[in-house]
């Protein structure tokens, strides 16, 4: 997933979400396109990796952000 080969930049991030005991920090990977549209093989690998490992991901595709992960994570961004 080297940016010069994949044309994406991946950073680890976190977001605070409400929980039963107050606020909770949920970690995720933020994936943005770097110069051109994300390649389908890169996106396919990324989504399989996230789903197979229970990892939260926010990824950019054609300038729009999409969210994959647990419901708690997705609720933090989708209003």
N, C-alpha and C positions, 0 to 999 in steps of 0.2 A: 504493500500500500504506500510505497514511496511516492511523494507528490509528483516528482518528475516523470514517473511511470504511470500513475493512476489518474492524474489530473484532479485529485481531490486532496483536501487538507482535513485531517482528523485531529480533533482536540478533545481531551477529557474535560467534562464540565459537570456542574451540579446545579440543582434547583431545589429550593425549599418548598415543601408541599405540606398542607395541613394533614394531620393524622389524629387518631383518637387521643393521643397523649400530648398534643400540641403541634409543633412543627417538626418535620423530618426532612433530612437532606437526602435527595435521590440523585445518584450519579448517572451520567449518560455520556455518549460520545456524540459530538457535534461534527457533522460531515458537510463540508461546503465544496462546491465546484470551483476549480482553480483554472480559470481561463476558458474552459469549454464545457459543454454538457457532459455529465457523468456517463461513462461508457456502460452499456448494459451488462457486460461481464463483471465489471467492478461492482455495480449495484447488486447484481445477483449474488456475488460472493459476500458482500457486506450484509445483505438481508439474511442469507442463510446463516452466517456467523452469528448475527445478533439473535435470531430466533432459536438456533441450536444451543446457544449458551445463556439464554435469558438475559440478554444485555439490552439496555435502552439506547435507542439511537434517534437522533434528529438529523435528517439529511435533506439537502437541497437538490431539487431537480427542476430545471428550467426556471429558476428563480423563486420557486415555491418550496416551503419547508413541509416535510412529512415526518410523522412520528411513528416509531415501531418500539414496542415494549409493553411493560405492564400498565394496567389501567391507571394506577396512581400517577405514573409518569405522564401519560397522555393527557390526563385531566389538568395537569399543571400548565399545559400550553393551549389546549382547546377550550375555548369559551363559547 
